[in-house]
Amino acid sequence: MLVLIKRLRGDKVIWALVALLALFSFMPVFSASSNLAYAGAGTGNTVSYLVKHLVHVLLGFAIIYQIHKVPYHYYRSISRFLLPFLWILLAYTLFKGTVIAGANASRWIQLPFIGISFQPSTLAFIVLMVFVARYLSKTREEKITFKSSFIDLWIPVGITLLFILPANFSTAALIFAMILMLVFVGKYPIKYILGILGIGFLMLTFFILVAKAFPNPLTSRVDTWEARIERFMNDENQDSDEVYQIERAKTAIASGGIYGLGPGKSVQKNFLPQSSSDFIYAIIVEEFGLFGGLSILGIYLLLFFRFVIAAHKANTLFGKLVVVGLGFPIVFQAFINMGVAVELLPTTGQTLPLISSGGSSIWVTCLAIGIIINVTKKEEEIAQENAEKLKRDEALQKLIDKQLEEDSLETNENSEESNPMQAVLNKK
């Protein structure tokens, strides 16, 4: 284990924080999985869910380790070629995907031979952010026009969001918001950003109007969006069935108090749907109290701080934008998950990164972290190379000084041999 740790490169604090979140995740996932173990045709065996989560986490760290060894600039071209493939995958998911426990949207596909469900929109998120970072770094020294950027940047972004929106509004909205944040950081003209924001709002309005006028399975989620927003804005007038999830989550948080009920002693995990994924933060607060909830929040804030440092230290614009585009959404997604649990935000399907159960969520988050660590590793290697270069220069300078000194002595000896009188004077 120590040998493996010594072979890790990049920001060691990011490594440590990610490992801390992953290790902590086993307790709430094991506890909350009892809801799944006894639901439906469940056997009541929670150990199988713990083992499954362990496999997901181990595969996630294997992804981080492998990705952090590949120079991050390779992903510039990969993102460009992956987008068309992802469009096909997202379209297939939208029309032929599967529905998983508790969700009424087609967001997953079943991977052949291994029987694992995968959510393509999470991978599309990563590829799209790298694609946008590539465009911004490539055009930094060029004069950007709205027409050229609309064709080269926003049309690929729009196509991707179009395939995600019908089944997963929260993910599409988060991706769009993060892309706007990234292009702002990348100094894309603000007037163009406002124009894209207006176009996005018009397109969303048009989609909702079409969904209302021509109801069909692809637009069935619009009613769910409206119900959630209406419930959030006017909670007291809603039927109890519509507020069941959030009420159970609030009860769990209130029951936790300051120190919590203790690991595995949650009561609401038996009643709260998606207790091991979307609402796992409520279970954490119930079992570990306000102290545990604030500790998790603090770890994510530390992770955000390290991402800021990594972006500042990156030696290329592409590296800076990649860290911002992949790192900040991880933390913002965590805040959204926590905000939903305490009813600061409407109910969404966003998981708690690195803690919630679910293979694709963990793997894609680890993929993003691997690329980020790769950027910090590049900076670390440059610093090490500069230190080695400085040592080589110092050693070379010492050799030169020594050679000059020897040459000077040899010159003096030759001068004395050719001029005996000068030798006598030097001795005097």
Secondary structure per residue as TSV (DSSP state, phi and psi in degrees):
chain	resnum	aa	ss	phi	psi
A	1	M	-	360.0	-44.2
A	2	L	H	-63.4	-36.4
A	3	V	H	-64.0	-41.8
A	4	L	H	-65.2	-42.2
A	5	I	H	-61.8	-39.2
A	6	K	H	-66.1	-24.2
A	7	R	T	-83.9	-7.6
A	8	L	-	-72.8	140.3
A	9	R	-	-120.9	167.8
A	10	G	S	93.4	-168.2
A	11	D	-	-68.0	111.0
A	12	K	H	-68.1	-28.1
A	13	V	H	-68.0	-40.5
A	14	I	H	-62.8	-43.9
A	15	W	H	-54.6	-47.8
A	16	A	H	-65.8	-43.0
A	17	L	H	-66.5	-40.9
A	18	V	H	-63.7	-43.9
A	19	A	H	-63.6	-37.6
A	20	L	H	-64.3	-44.9
A	21	L	H	-63.3	-41.8
A	22	A	H	-65.6	-42.1
A	23	L	H	-65.9	-40.9
A	24	F	H	-65.2	-30.5
A	25	S	H	-60.7	-25.2
A	26	F	H	-64.7	-35.2
A	27	M	H	-67.4	-54.9
A	28	P	H	-67.8	-33.9
A	29	V	H	-66.0	-43.8
A	30	F	H	-62.7	-40.5
A	31	S	H	-70.0	-48.6
A	32	A	H	-72.7	-20.0
A	33	S	T	-68.9	-11.7
A	34	S	H	-61.0	-28.7
A	35	N	H	-61.2	-42.0
A	36	L	H	-76.9	-33.2
A	37	A	H	-66.1	-31.8
A	38	Y	H	-103.4	-8.4
A	39	A	S	-78.2	151.0
A	40	G	T	57.6	-124.4
A	41	A	T	-98.7	28.0
A	42	G	-	-64.7	154.3
A	43	T	-	-94.4	-10.5
A	44	G	S	86.8	4.1
A	45	N	-	-92.4	105.3
A	46	T	-	-83.5	-15.9
A	47	V	H	-62.7	-36.3
A	48	S	H	-62.4	-36.0
A	49	Y	H	-69.7	-35.2
A	50	L	H	-66.7	-43.0
A	51	V	H	-64.1	-41.3
A	52	K	H	-61.6	-42.1
A	53	H	H	-66.0	-38.1
A	54	L	H	-60.5	-43.4
A	55	V	H	-62.8	-43.1
A	56	H	H	-60.5	-44.0
A	57	V	H	-67.0	-43.2
A	58	L	H	-63.6	-41.9
A	59	L	H	-64.0	-36.6
A	60	G	H	-62.0	-44.6
A	61	F	H	-70.7	-30.4
A	62	A	H	-64.2	-37.9
A	63	I	H	-64.2	-45.9
A	64	I	H	-57.4	-46.2
A	65	Y	H	-63.8	-42.7
A	66	Q	H	-71.7	-41.6
A	67	I	H	-67.3	-36.2
A	68	H	T	-72.6	-8.3
A	69	K	T	-91.7	-14.1
A	70	V	S	-93.1	125.6
A	71	P	-	-51.9	129.1
A	72	Y	G	-66.6	-20.9
A	73	H	G	-69.1	-14.3
A	74	Y	G	-65.2	-26.7
A	75	Y	H	-74.1	-11.8
A	76	R	H	-57.9	-53.2
A	77	S	H	-75.5	-35.1
A	78	I	H	-60.4	-41.1
A	79	S	H	-62.0	-36.4
A	80	R	H	-66.6	-41.1
A	81	F	H	-81.8	-21.0
A	82	L	H	-79.1	-26.5
A	83	L	H	-56.8	-50.7
A	84	P	H	-58.4	-38.9
A	85	F	H	-62.4	-40.6
A	86	L	H	-68.2	-33.7
A	87	W	H	-60.4	-42.8
A	88	I	H	-64.2	-42.0
A	89	L	H	-65.9	-41.3
A	90	L	H	-67.8	-39.2
A	91	A	H	-64.3	-41.6
A	92	Y	H	-63.2	-41.2
A	93	T	H	-63.8	-39.8
A	94	L	H	-64.8	-37.6
A	95	F	H	-97.8	-30.3
A	96	K	H	-124.7	6.9
A	97	G	-	-69.5	174.7
A	98	T	B	-106.7	162.8
A	99	V	-	-110.9	132.8
A	100	I	-	-111.9	143.7
A	101	A	T	-15.4	111.3
A	102	G	T	90.9	-17.5
A	103	A	-	-101.1	142.8
A	104	N	-	-111.4	36.2
A	105	A	S	-136.4	147.1
A	106	S	-	-85.7	97.7
A	107	R	-	-123.3	-7.8
A	108	W	B	-121.1	155.8
A	109	I	E	-126.6	150.3
A	110	Q	E	-92.1	118.1
A	111	L	-	-69.6	130.2
A	112	P	T	-65.8	150.8
A	113	F	T	74.6	-38.6
A	114	I	T	-101.1	-12.0
A	115	G	-	66.3	29.3
A	116	I	-	-105.4	135.4
A	117	S	E	-82.1	141.5
A	118	F	E	-135.9	140.5
A	119	Q	-	-105.8	102.4
A	120	P	H	-61.6	-26.9
A	121	S	H	-63.0	-29.1
A	122	T	H	-68.7	-40.2
A	123	L	H	-68.6	-38.7
A	124	A	H	-59.7	-36.1
A	125	F	H	-56.2	-50.3
A	126	I	H	-63.1	-50.2
A	127	V	H	-62.0	-40.8
A	128	L	H	-66.1	-40.2
A	129	M	H	-66.4	-39.2
A	130	V	H	-67.3	-37.9
A	131	F	H	-61.7	-44.8
A	132	V	H	-65.9	-41.6
A	133	A	H	-61.4	-39.4
A	134	R	H	-62.7	-45.6
A	135	Y	H	-62.6	-45.6
A	136	L	H	-65.2	-39.0
A	137	S	H	-71.9	-32.0
A	138	K	H	-72.2	-34.7
A	139	T	T	-100.5	12.4
A	140	R	T	-59.2	-41.0
A	141	E	T	-91.8	3.8
A	142	E	S	-105.2	158.7
A	143	K	-	-83.2	117.1
A	144	I	-	-87.8	130.4
A	145	T	-	-108.7	153.9
A	146	F	H	-64.3	-37.7
A	147	K	H	-65.0	-48.5
A	148	S	H	-66.6	-41.9
A	149	S	H	-69.7	-31.7
A	150	F	I	-64.7	-40.4
A	151	I	I	-74.3	-47.1
A	152	D	I	-80.3	-28.7
A	153	L	I	-111.8	-55.2
A	154	W	I	-79.7	-28.3
A	155	I	H	-65.7	-47.2
A	156	P	H	-59.6	-39.4
A	157	V	H	-63.1	-45.0
A	158	G	H	-63.4	-40.2
A	159	I	H	-62.6	-43.6
A	160	T	H	-62.3	-46.4
A	161	L	H	-66.0	-32.6
A	162	L	H	-62.8	-35.1
A	163	F	H	-79.0	-22.3
A	164	I	H	-90.4	-36.6
A	165	L	T	-53.8	-49.6
A	166	P	T	-58.1	-35.2
A	167	A	T	-99.9	-18.1
A	168	N	-	-150.1	81.6
A	169	F	H	-63.6	-41.4
A	170	S	H	-63.1	-41.0
A	171	T	H	-67.6	-42.6
A	172	A	H	-61.9	-42.6
A	173	A	H	-65.7	-40.1
A	174	L	H	-65.5	-43.3
A	175	I	H	-60.7	-46.4
A	176	F	H	-61.9	-43.2
A	177	A	H	-64.4	-41.3
A	178	M	H	-69.2	-33.8
A	179	I	H	-67.9	-41.2
A	180	L	H	-61.9	-39.7
A	181	M	H	-62.9	-42.8
A	182	L	H	-67.0	-43.0
A	183	V	H	-69.1	-29.2
A	184	F	H	-66.0	-45.1
A	185	V	H	-63.8	-35.3
A	186	G	T	-79.7	9.8
A	187	K	T	62.1	36.1
A	188	Y	-	-70.8	138.4
A	189	P	-	-51.7	130.4
A	190	I	H	-62.0	-37.5
A	191	K	H	-63.1	-32.7
A	192	Y	H	-72.3	-36.5
A	193	I	H	-61.6	-43.2
A	194	L	H	-63.4	-37.2
A	195	G	H	-64.6	-43.6
A	196	I	H	-65.6	-38.6
A	197	L	H	-61.2	-42.1
A	198	G	H	-65.2	-42.6
A	199	I	H	-63.3	-41.2
A	200	G	H	-62.1	-42.3
A	201	F	H	-63.8	-41.8
A	202	L	H	-64.4	-41.3
A	203	M	H	-65.8	-39.7
A	204	L	H	-65.0	-42.5
A	205	T	H	-61.4	-42.9
A	206	F	H	-62.8	-41.2
A	207	F	H	-62.5	-42.7
A	208	I	H	-66.3	-41.8
A	209	L	H	-62.9	-42.0
A	210	V	H	-64.4	-40.7
A	211	A	H	-62.5	-36.7
A	212	K	H	-72.8	-37.7
A	213	A	H	-77.6	-35.6
A	214	F	S	-130.4	78.3
A	215	P	-	-60.2	135.9
A	216	N	-	-158.3	167.9
A	217	P	G	-57.0	-31.9
A	218	L	G	-70.8	-24.1
A	219	T	G	-111.3	14.0
A	220	S	T	-66.8	-21.6
A	221	R	H	-72.7	-15.4
A	222	V	H	-60.2	-41.2
A	223	D	H	-62.1	-36.7
A	224	T	H	-65.6	-42.0
A	225	W	H	-59.2	-46.8
A	226	E	H	-62.8	-41.6
A	227	A	H	-63.9	-40.6
A	228	R	H	-68.0	-42.4
A	229	I	H	-67.5	-41.6
A	230	E	H	-63.5	-42.3
A	231	R	H	-63.5	-40.0
A	232	F	H	-66.4	-38.8
A	233	M	H	-79.9	-25.6
A	234	N	S	-140.0	63.1
A	235	D	G	-59.9	-42.6
A	236	E	G	-69.7	-17.4
A	237	N	G	-98.5	7.4
A	238	Q	S	-96.5	152.8
A	239	D	-	-65.9	147.7
A	240	S	G	-61.9	-29.8
A	241	D	G	-64.1	-32.4
A	242	E	G	-76.0	-21.8
A	243	V	G	-110.7	15.6
A	244	Y	H	-58.7	-49.9
A	245	Q	H	-60.0	-51.7
A	246	I	H	-68.3	-32.5
A	247	E	H	-67.1	-39.4
A	248	R	H	-66.4	-37.8
A	249	A	H	-65.9	-43.2
A	250	K	H	-66.3	-35.6
A	251	T	H	-64.8	-41.0
A	252	A	H	-62.3	-43.9
A	253	I	H	-65.8	-41.9
A	254	A	H	-66.2	-33.5
A	255	S	H	-71.6	-24.2
A	256	G	H	-69.0	-33.1
A	257	G	T	63.2	-146.3
A	258	I	T	-85.1	-43.4
A	259	Y	T	-107.8	-7.6
A	260	G	-	84.2	170.1
A	261	L	S	-82.2	-16.0
A	262	G	-	112.6	152.1
A	263	P	T	-57.0	129.0
A	264	G	T	80.7	0.7
A	265	K	-	-102.6	15.7
A	266	S	-	-63.5	139.9
A	267	V	S	-97.3	-40.5
A	268	Q	G	-70.9	-15.6
A	269	K	G	-61.2	-22.2
A	270	N	G	-81.9	-11.2
A	271	F	T	-121.1	-19.6
A	272	L	-	-89.2	114.7
A	273	P	T	-63.4	148.4
A	274	Q	T	57.8	35.1
A	275	S	T	-68.7	-21.4
A	276	S	T	-96.6	0.3
A	277	S	T	-132.1	-84.4
A	278	D	T	-66.0	-33.2
A	279	F	T	-115.4	29.5
A	280	I	H	-69.4	-25.0
A	281	Y	H	-65.3	-35.0
A	282	A	H	-63.7	-38.6
A	283	I	H	-68.0	-37.8
A	284	I	H	-61.4	-45.6
A	285	V	H	-67.8	-37.5
A	286	E	H	-63.7	-39.9
A	287	E	H	-88.2	-31.8
A	288	F	H	-114.1	-0.3
A	289	G	H	74.5	-173.4
A	290	L	H	-60.1	-35.6
A	291	F	H	-60.2	-46.6
A	292	G	H	-66.0	-42.0
A	293	G	H	-62.7	-43.7
A	294	L	H	-69.4	-31.1
A	295	S	H	-64.6	-44.5
A	296	I	H	-62.3	-43.4
A	297	L	H	-59.7	-41.5
A	298	G	H	-63.9	-37.7
A	299	I	H	-65.1	-42.3
A	300	Y	H	-64.9	-36.5
A	301	L	H	-66.3	-39.1
A	302	L	H	-63.5	-39.5
A	303	L	H	-63.3	-41.7
A	304	F	H	-61.1	-41.9
A	305	F	H	-62.4	-40.4
A	306	R	H	-68.4	-33.8
A	307	F	H	-64.2	-39.9
A	308	V	H	-62.6	-44.0
A	309	I	H	-63.7	-43.0
A	310	A	H	-62.6	-40.6
A	311	A	H	-65.7	-38.9
A	312	H	H	-67.0	-36.1
A	313	K	H	-84.0	-17.2
A	314	A	-	-57.0	137.6
A	315	N	S	-88.9	-3.6
A	316	T	S	-129.1	154.8
A	317	L	H	-64.3	-39.6
A	318	F	H	-60.2	-41.9
A	319	G	H	-62.8	-42.6
A	320	K	H	-61.3	-45.8
A	321	L	H	-69.1	-34.5
A	322	V	H	-63.8	-43.8
A	323	V	H	-62.4	-44.5
A	324	V	H	-65.5	-45.9
A	325	G	H	-69.7	-28.7
A	326	L	H	-101.4	-30.2
A	327	G	H	-82.7	-47.0
A	328	F	H	-60.9	-41.7
A	329	P	H	-61.0	-30.0
A	330	I	H	-61.5	-45.9
A	331	V	H	-71.0	-41.7
A	332	F	H	-64.0	-37.7
A	333	Q	H	-63.2	-38.8
A	334	A	H	-62.8	-42.6
A	335	F	H	-63.8	-38.0
A	336	I	H	-63.9	-45.3
A	337	N	H	-59.1	-44.7
A	338	M	H	-67.0	-39.4
A	339	G	H	-63.6	-36.8
A	340	V	H	-66.3	-41.3
A	341	A	H	-63.5	-33.0
A	342	V	T	-100.9	10.9
A	343	E	T	63.4	33.8
A	344	L	S	-84.2	-19.5
A	345	L	S	-134.3	156.5
A	346	P	-	-63.8	157.2
A	347	T	-	-63.3	129.9
A	348	T	-	-131.5	-179.6
A	349	G	-	-105.0	28.9
A	350	Q	-	-86.1	129.6
A	351	T	-	-84.7	170.2
A	352	L	-	-92.1	109.2
A	353	P	T	-55.1	133.7
A	354	L	T	72.2	-4.0
A	355	I	T	-117.6	-47.7
A	356	S	S	-61.3	150.2
A	357	S	-	-73.6	157.3
A	358	G	-	130.4	122.6
A	359	G	H	-66.2	-54.3
A	360	S	H	-63.5	-36.3
A	361	S	H	-63.0	-46.3
A	362	I	H	-66.4	-45.2
A	363	W	H	-64.9	-43.3
A	364	V	H	-70.8	-36.8
A	365	T	H	-61.7	-41.8
A	366	C	H	-66.7	-34.5
A	367	L	H	-60.9	-45.7
A	368	A	H	-63.1	-43.2
A	369	I	H	-66.1	-37.5
A	370	G	H	-60.1	-42.1
A	371	I	H	-66.3	-40.6
A	372	I	H	-62.5	-47.0
A	373	I	H	-61.9	-33.4
A	374	N	H	-60.4	-40.5
A	375	V	H	-63.0	-43.6
A	376	T	H	-69.6	-31.3
A	377	K	H	-65.9	-38.9
A	378	K	H	-60.1	-43.6
A	379	E	H	-64.5	-39.2
A	380	E	H	-64.6	-41.7
A	381	E	H	-65.4	-39.5
A	382	I	H	-62.2	-43.7
A	383	A	H	-62.1	-40.2
A	384	Q	H	-67.4	-40.6
A	385	E	H	-64.7	-38.9
A	386	N	H	-65.0	-39.5
A	387	A	H	-64.5	-42.2
A	388	E	H	-66.5	-37.7
A	389	K	H	-64.6	-40.5
A	390	L	H	-62.5	-42.0
A	391	K	H	-63.6	-40.5
A	392	R	H	-64.5	-41.5
A	393	D	H	-63.7	-40.2
A	394	E	H	-66.2	-42.1
A	395	A	H	-64.6	-40.0
A	396	L	H	-65.4	-39.7
A	397	Q	H	-64.3	-38.3
A	398	K	H	-64.3	-40.9
A	399	L	H	-63.6	-40.5
A	400	I	H	-64.9	-44.9
A	401	D	H	-61.8	-41.6
A	402	K	H	-64.1	-41.0
A	403	Q	H	-66.5	-40.3
A	404	L	H	-63.7	-39.5
A	405	E	H	-64.6	-43.2
A	406	E	H	-65.2	-40.5
A	407	D	H	-64.0	-38.1
A	408	S	H	-65.3	-41.9
A	409	L	H	-65.2	-41.2
A	410	E	H	-64.9	-37.8
A	411	T	H	-65.2	-41.1
A	412	N	H	-64.9	-40.4
A	413	E	H	-65.0	-41.1
A	414	N	H	-66.4	-35.7
A	415	S	H	-67.0	-38.7
A	416	E	H	-67.8	-37.5
A	417	E	H	-66.8	-36.6
A	418	S	H	-82.3	-17.7
A	419	N	-	-136.2	87.7
A	420	P	H	-57.9	-36.4
A	421	M	H	-62.3	-39.8
A	422	Q	H	-67.1	-33.2
A	423	A	H	-65.4	-40.3
A	424	V	H	-64.1	-43.0
A	425	L	H	-64.4	-36.9
A	426	N	H	-67.5	-36.4
A	427	K	H	-67.8	-38.0
A	428	K	-	-67.6	360.0
